[in-house]
Amino acid sequence: MQSFICEICNEAYPAALHHEHHKIPKSLGGPDTPDNLVSLCQTDHQLLHAIAYMLVNPKRKHEIEPTLRSVYPTQMAVQKKVLEYANHVAREMFLKKELKKDDEEEVRVTVDRKSTRLNSSHTDISRMPS
């Protein structure tokens, strides 16, 4: 491949700037098949991941529209495509965050149960008759 067309901005770029992006992330079961892979330029690939980060961070959601408009001021179809791909990435980020939170909660509950068992199994020497 000497050059490619970015599927977001529809511009031609040299192969050195080619980025493959999974529409449905591999971690969510997305395959490495042509219908799930998208050829992107480096700028658009970075942009969609930045937008995804903004989507999962409530304090940054207000930055999405101005960011998209600063890169593609009049190209609504391109903005929509960036958001479409970013939503898939955001979903993956959110799921990973929730899974991590669930894992941490499970560990906390397990530790709490063990410490409760330890505390109840130890006799308080100060209460024993002398």
N, C-alpha and C positions, 0 to 999 in steps of 0.2 A: 504494500500500500504506500503510494507516494503522497497522496493527499486524501482528505475525507471532507464530508459536509457535516457540520455540527447540526444535530437534530433539533436544537433549540433556536439558534440564531440563523440557521440556514446559510452560513458562510463557509467558504472553502478554507481549509487550513492544511499545513504540511503534516505528515504523519507523526513527526516528533511532538506535536501538540495534541495528539489523540488521547482521549480518556474514554474508557468503557465504563458505563454506569449501568447498574442493574435497576430496572424499573421496580421490580419487587425484590427487595434486598435478599441476599443469600441466607441471611440469618432468619428470615421469615419464610424460607422455603423456595425462594426464587431460583430458578434454574439458570445454568450458563448457556442458554439457547438463544439463537438470534432474535427471537420474538421478545425476549426479556432484556436483551442488551441494547444500549443506546450509545451511539458515537457522539461524544461531546467535546467541545474545545475546553481547554483548561479553565478559562474564565467562567464559562457557564457552569462547569462542574463545581467549581468553588462557590459560585453564587448560589446554586441550589442547596448546597450543604449549609451555607451561612443562613439562608432563609429557613431551612429545616430547624436549625438551632433556635432561630427566633420564634418559630411556631411552638416549640416545646417550653419556651421560657416566657411566662406571662409578662415579665417586666420589659421584654424586648419586642413583643408583638406589634407595638405601635411603629416599629422601625421597618416592617416588611414593605408596606406600600411605598414609602419614600426611597427605600433601597432599590426596589424594582424600577421605579420611575427614573432614578438617577442613571441606571444602566440602560434601560429601554424606555425612554420617555413617551414614545408614541406607539410602540408596538405591543398592543394589548394581547394579541395572540401569543407572542413570545412570553410575556409576563405570565399568562395563564399556564403555558407549558412548564415554565420554571416552577410555579406553585404546585402543579400536578406532581412533578417528580419530587419536589421538596416534601410534599405530604407523605409520600411513601417512606422517605428517610426519617421524617419526624415521627411517624408511627413506630418505626423500628427503635428510634431513640427512646420514645415513651415506654415501649414494651420492655426494653432493657432496663430502664430506670425502675419500672414497677417490679420486674423480676428481682432486681437487686434489693429493692425495698422489702419484698416478700422474704427473700433469703435472710436479710438482716433481722427482720421481725421473727422469723423462725429460730434463728440463732439466739436472739434475745429471750424468747419464750423458753427454749431449752435450757439456757443458762439460769434463768429465773427458777425453773423447776428444780434444777440440780441444787442450787443454793438453798432453796426452801427445804429440800430433803436433807441437806447437810445440816442446816440449822436445827431442824426438828429432831435429828438423830443424835445430836450432841446434848449431853446432860449439863444443865447449868449447875456447876459445882457450888456456887454461892447459895443455892437453895437446898442443898443436901443437909440433912441433920448431922450434927457433929457428935 
